[in-house]
Amino acid sequence: GLVYVGVSTAIALVSCQPTDKVQAMSDTTTAVDHVVANTPQAPGSQRMGNGIQTAMFIETAAVGNMLEVALGKLAFEKANNQGVRAYGKLMEQDHKRMHDALTILSTAKGLRLPVSLPTKKMEQVRQMEKMETDYFEKLYLKMMIEEHNKDIELFKGAVNSPDTAVSNFARQFLPVLESHREKALKVQERIR
């Protein structure tokens, strides 16, 4: 469909760049995330077929992990609410563990993960560092629910990948992501 043509084109363009241009790949992911998010068809609703889609899954999952680790660490340091602090610590630990497993998968596939967040995501983290604590806590939980909704759709699509390593990875971590979303909703209810 249209999503995969756009995604394939973005990846094909990125693939032509030298491997030391990891930041350019990260910026492309942000653009692709935007395209996928604004497409009427859910990204997880089609089978993941070729290597380009596998590379896109790994890249998108890596950026998600890095964002959730960075924001989790920030939540643990910045929040006053113990529920938000505990949730932030959980995000930091679980998404670091997931990122470590993703690193092994990407190495097996001959792919390199981005080494830093895309510029827009880094700016988002910087802005959140400056926020008033009460506002930060509410926004952080709202973002975690939204991010985990996107992650869950991505991983549901990857479960159907013909690439056994990718589908096994997605199967292993999909319940973790669903649990994270549920925990964020519960903490959010308590701080309203």
C-alpha positions in Angstrom: 0.0 0.0 0.0 0.8 3.7 0.1 2.5 3.4 3.5 5.0 0.9 2.4 5.8 2.7 -0.8 6.6 5.8 1.3 8.5 3.8 3.9 10.4 1.9 1.2 11.3 5.1 -0.6 12.5 6.7 2.6 14.6 3.6 3.6 16.0 3.3 0.0 17.1 6.9 0.1 18.6 6.4 3.6 20.3 3.1 2.5 22.2 4.9 -0.2 23.9 7.2 2.3 27.2 6.3 4.0 26.8 4.3 7.2 28.4 7.1 9.3 25.4 9.3 8.6 23.3 7.7 11.4 21.8 11.0 12.3 20.3 11.4 8.8 18.6 8.0 9.3 17.2 9.1 12.6 15.7 12.2 11.0 14.1 10.1 8.3 12.5 7.9 10.9 10.7 11.0 12.3 9.3 11.8 8.9 8.2 8.2 8.3 6.6 8.1 11.7 4.6 11.1 10.7 3.5 9.5 7.4 2.5 6.3 9.1 0.6 8.1 11.9 -1.4 10.1 9.4 -2.3 7.1 7.2 -5.9 5.8 7.5 -4.7 2.2 7.6 -3.0 1.1 10.8 0.7 0.3 10.3 0.4 -3.1 12.0 -2.4 -4.2 9.7 -0.2 -5.5 6.8 2.3 -8.3 6.9 5.9 -7.3 7.2 7.6 -8.8 4.1 11.0 -7.7 2.8 14.2 -6.6 4.3 13.3 -2.9 3.9 10.3 -3.4 6.2 12.5 -5.3 8.7 15.0 -2.5 8.7 12.2 0.0 9.2 10.8 -2.0 12.1 14.3 -2.2 13.8 15.0 1.5 13.2 11.6 2.6 14.5 11.8 0.3 17.6 15.3 1.6 18.3 14.2 5.2 18.3 11.2 4.4 20.5 13.4 2.6 23.0 15.9 5.5 23.1 13.1 8.0 23.7 11.5 5.9 26.4 14.8 5.4 28.2 15.6 9.1 28.1 12.2 10.2 29.3 12.1 7.4 31.9 15.4 8.6 33.3 14.1 12.2 33.3 10.8 11.1 35.0 12.7 9.3 37.7 14.9 12.4 38.4 12.3 15.1 37.9 8.9 13.8 39.2 7.6 14.3 42.7 4.9 11.7 42.4 6.2 8.3 43.5 4.1 6.5 40.9 5.5 8.6 38.1 9.0 8.1 39.4 8.6 4.3 39.7 7.1 4.2 36.2 10.0 6.2 34.8 12.5 3.8 36.4 10.6 0.8 34.9 10.7 2.5 31.4 14.4 3.1 31.7 15.1 -0.5 32.7 12.7 -2.3 30.4 13.5 -0.3 27.3 17.2 -0.6 27.9 16.8 -4.3 28.1 14.7 -4.2 24.9 17.2 -2.0 23.2 20.0 -4.5 24.1 18.0 -7.3 22.5 17.3 -5.2 19.5 21.0 -4.5 19.1 21.7 -8.2 18.9 18.9 -8.6 16.3 20.1 -5.7 14.2 23.7 -7.0 14.3 22.5 -10.5 13.1 20.7 -8.7 10.3 23.7 -6.6 9.4 22.0 -3.3 10.4 23.3 -0.4 12.4 21.1 1.2 15.0 21.0 5.0 15.4 23.3 6.2 18.1 21.2 9.2 19.1 17.6 10.4 19.0 16.4 12.3 16.0 16.8 16.1 16.4 13.0 16.7 17.0 12.8 14.0 19.7 16.0 15.3 21.4 14.4 18.8 21.4 11.2 17.4 22.9 13.3 15.8 25.8 15.1 19.2 26.4 11.8 21.0 26.6 10.4 18.5 29.1 13.5 19.0 31.2 12.5 22.7 31.6 8.8 22.1 32.5 7.2 22.6 35.8 7.0 19.3 37.6 3.2 18.9 37.8 2.8 19.7 34.1 5.8 17.4 33.2 4.2 14.4 35.1 0.9 14.7 33.3 2.5 15.3 29.9 5.0 12.4 30.4 2.2 9.9 31.1 0.1 11.2 28.2 3.2 10.8 25.9 3.9 7.3 27.3 0.4 6.1 26.5 0.6 7.6 23.0 4.1 6.2 22.4 3.1 2.7 23.6 0.0 2.8 21.4 2.3 3.4 18.4 4.8 0.8 19.6 2.0 -1.8 20.1 0.7 -1.3 16.5 4.3 -1.6 15.2 5.0 -4.8 17.1 1.6 -6.3 16.2 2.7 -5.9 12.5 6.1 -7.4 13.2 4.6 -10.5 14.8 3.4 -11.4 11.3 6.9 -10.9 9.8 8.1 -13.9 7.7 11.5 -13.2 9.3 11.4 -15.6 12.3 13.9 -13.5 14.3 11.9 -10.4 13.9 8.5 -12.1 14.7 10.0 -13.8 17.7 11.4 -10.5 19.0 8.1 -8.8 18.5 6.3 -11.7 20.2 8.7 -11.5 23.2 8.3 -7.8 23.8 4.6 -7.1 22.7 3.3 -8.1 26.2 5.8 -5.9 27.8 4.6 -2.9 25.8 1.0 -3.7 26.5 1.8 -3.9 30.2 3.6 -0.5 30.1 0.6 1.1 28.5 -1.7 -0.3 31.2 0.6 0.9 34.0 0.8 4.4 32.5 -3.0 4.5 32.4 -3.2 3.5 36.1 -0.6 6.0 37.2 -2.4 8.7 35.1 -5.7 8.0 36.9 -4.0 8.6 40.2 -2.5 12.0 39.5 -5.5 13.7 37.9 
